[in-house]
Each structure stands twice: as C-alpha cells, then as structure tokens.
Amino acid sequence: MIEINGVSKFYGTSQVLKNCSVKVERGEIVVVCGPSGSGKSTLIKCVNGLEPFQEGSIQVHGIEVGDPKTDLPNLRTRIGMVFQNFELFAHLSILDNIMLAQKIVLGRSPTMAEAKAMQLLDRVGLIDHAKKFPSQLSGGQQQRVAIARALAMDPLAMLFDEPTSALDPEMVSEVLDVMTGLARDGMTMMVVTHEMGFARRVATRVIFIDQGEIVEDRPSEEFFTASHNPRTEAFLGKILRH
C-alpha cells in the first residue's frame, strides 16, 4: 500500500530525513516512534505530499507521490490524515465538518454526505453531538470527529501525526479505542505516537527513527523484547520508565 524507498529530505543545508525506506502492506498498522525532532512527523507528511522530499521515491497504491504529474490533492482524498490539533472548522457544526469535503471533493449529494457523516459519528460514539460546534466538545471528542471526517473520504490508508499529544491524559484512551477499532477492521495505518501501550497491543510493526534515520523496523513484540540497538534501548528506557 505504501512504499518508501531511500527518501531524504533537507531544509536548506539541514538534513531531516536520511535515506529512509519502509514498506507498509495493506492492513498493516505501523507505529513510528522516536525522540522529539527525529523526523517522525516529517516522514508521514512526505507520504501524502504535505512535505516535499529531495531524494528517493514514495508510492501509495502504485501512485508516485514525488512525480510532478501526480494530482496530489486527489491523492490526499485517498489518504486520511489526522493531525495533533484536530484542524476542525470552528464555524461549522460537527455534522457540517464531516459533510463538507464529501460534497465539494467527492461530489456527494447532501443526503448521501449526511448519511455517511451520521454513520461515522455513530462509529466514533458521537452521534448525539452532530449539531454541536467544535468549541462545545472536549479535545478527545474533537479528535474523534477529525478521525470521522478523514474516514468519510473512504481512504485507502490513514496517517496519524501524534493524535493524542494535545489531549489531557483521561481523553487519550477514547481516541486510542477508536484507532484500535480501525485496526481490527483492517485499515492500513501509519501512526506517529509515544503511546507505547497502543504500539505493543495494536501495531503490526514498530519503526524507530533517530536523527532522521530509521534505526529499527521490527515486528511489534520483537521491538519491545529483542532489540539490542543502544539508541532504541535508551529511548525505551526513558519512555517506559514510568
């Protein structure tokens, strides 16, 4: 589904990704972790062309992301993206937030778009909040709306950029529960997160990035129990200490 080959990215003379290669098969859940500033978010933003890259190639469902002829806006309709800070339209109701792109981009009728939105709000446990505005919801609820909005586009895969990092601790589990449900349903996912419990429980594989370089790419349980890379061990030692 997603194939990243030898990708390097620079900001001026500063290299933020170094020859990164990853394959994500259909239905896999790949967690990307690493220290702050290691290049995790940059890597998944390269997958749907939100960040350009200077070397290597990325294919999504056979489409070359870096090809100048690729219709990136169209590609992004097929790759759901959930950000740290929800990115909902404050002036629109929850229902309208989920309907908008369906109508404008996919050309769905208002009736079809509303039916899809209500179905997804039910899936994320928010059907009773359809007429509310984002400011009337908690952070966890807003993030669940953002997930529903991405799913409304019928994506081939979902990218999550630290989806729980802006949430209070008690709201984290409600978002992770929705993501766990998506994993059970076979959604292909790349997830940047520090939630190692989620990674161990749900991920097919875990990728560890440090200083722009993919240091490890292992099956989930093996990542936590059989890694002997000192950089990985130091990271896990800090993040699992508490």
N, C-alpha and C positions, 0 to 999 in steps of 0.2 A: 504493500500500500504506500509506504514512504521509504524512499531510498536516498540516503545522504552519502555522497562519495567525495572524500578529500576536500571538504569545504573549509576555506579560510576566509576570514573577514578582518578588515582593517578599518579603523577610524584614523585617517591621516597616516601617521607612521606607527601608530599603536595597533598591534595585532591582538584581536579579542577572541578569535577562533583559529585553531591551528590544526589543519588537516584532519577535520572531523569526519568520521564515516560511521553510519548507523543504518541498519535496515529494520523496519517495523512491518511485520506481516499483518495481514487482515485479521482483526480480532485480538491482536496483542495489546497489552497495557504496559507501556514503557515509562517508568518513572525516571526523571532526570534530576539528579541532586548534585550538590557541591557547595563550596563556600560562597558567600556573597561576592558578586563581581567576577565570578568564574566563567561567565558566558552562557549560563543555562538558558536564560530568557532570550538572549540573542539567537541561540541556536534554533529554538522553536519558532521564533518570529521569522527566521530565514525560510522556514518550511512553507509558509504561505506568502512569502514575498514582502512582508512588512518591513524586513530588513534586507537590503541588497548584500550580496557577497561577491568577493572578487575572484575567488579561485574555487574550483570543484564544480559539482553538479548536485541538484536535488530534483528527484522525480516524485510526483504524487499521483498515484494511479496512472502511471505512464506519461504524465504531463511534465515537461521540463520547466521548472519554476524560473530558472535563470534565462530562459530563451526570450529575447526581446519581443518575439512574435506572440508569446503566450498572453492570453487575456487574463491578467491577474485578478481583476475584480470578479470575473466569472469563476475563476478557480477558488477564490475566497468564499464564494457562496457554498462550495462543497467541502470546505474545511472549517468546522466550527472553532471559534476562538473565544475563550473565556479569560478575562484579564483579572488583575488583582482588585481593581476598584470598580467593578460592576459595569461602568460605562452605560448606564441606562439614561434615557431621555427624561429629565426631571419634569417636563411639562406635559408628558403623556401618561395616561393610565398604564397599569401593568399590562392589561389586555392589549392596548394600542402599541405598547413597546414590542410585543411579540408579533403583532399583526403587520407592522409597518413594512419590514423588509419582504415579508411574504407577498404583499400586494405590489410593491414597487419593483422588486428584483425578480420574483418568480411569477408575477402576473396572476396570482390567485385572486379570486373574487373575494369581497369582504366576507361573505358567508363561509367560504372554504377556509379563509385565513382565521376567522374567529373560531370555527370548529377545531382547527388544528391547535390554536393557542389554548383553548379551554382543555383540550385533551392533555396537552403538555403541562398546564398548570395543575391539573389533577395528578399527573405523574410525579410532580415535584412537591405535592402536598400544599398547594397554594390556591386552589380553585375558588376559595371563599374571598380571596383578596384581589380578584380580577379588576374591580373598579377603583381600587386604591391607586395612589401615586407612590413613586419610589420613596419619597420622604416619609411616608407613613409606615414603611416596613423596616424591620431590623436589617443589619448588614447581612446576616445569614440568609434571610428571606430574599433580599435583593440579589444575592449571588445565585440563588436557586432560580430566580427569574431570568438572570443572564444566561444560565445553562439552558433553560427552556427556550429562550429566544434563539440561541445557537442551534438547538435541535430542530426548531421549526423550519430550518432551511434544508432538512433531510441530508445532513452532511455525511460524507464518506468516512471522515475521521474527525476527532476532536482534539484540540490543543488547549491545555490549561496552563496558564502562567501564574504560578503561586496563588491558586484560587482562594486559599484560606488565610493568607498572610495579613490581610487587612481586617480580620474578624476577631471579635472577642472570643476567648477560649471556649465558652459554652455554646457558641454558634458554629464552631468548626465541624462538629460531628454531623450536624444536619446537612451540610454541604457534602461531606465525605460519604454520607449514606446515599445521596443521590448519585454520586460518581460511582460508588460500588454497584448500584443498580444498573448503571450503564455498562459497567464491565461485565456483569452477569449476562446482560443482553447481547454481548458480543461486539460492542462498539470499539473500534480501533482508537486508541488514545495515547497521546504523549503528554505527560504531566510533570511540570516543574513544581517540586514541593519539598518541604522539610518534614512533612508528616511521615516519619519512618514506619509508624504502625500501619498506616494505609499502604505504604510501599510493600511491606513484608506480607500483608494479608491479601492484597489485591493484584499487585504488579506481576506481570509475566517476567519482566526483566528490569534490572536497575542499572542505569548508566551514571557513572561518577565523573564529573568534569572538574578540573582544577586548572586555573590559569589558561583557560581557553582550550585545553587539551582533554580528550576523552581518555581517562586513566583506566577505567574499568567498564566492562559491559558484560554482566553476568546474569544468569537466572536469579530471581529474587532471593530465594532461601540461601543459595550459594553465596550471594553478595554479602549477606549478614553473617555467615558462619565459616566461609572458606577463603575469604580474602586475606592475602598476605602482603598486599601493597601498603607500604608505610603511609602514603598520603591518604588512602582510603581508611586505614585503621585509625589515623589521627582524627579524621573527620567524624567517623562513627563514635570514637571515644568521647568527643565533645558533645555530639548531638544526642547520644543515648545515655549520657551520664545521669540525667535527671528522669 
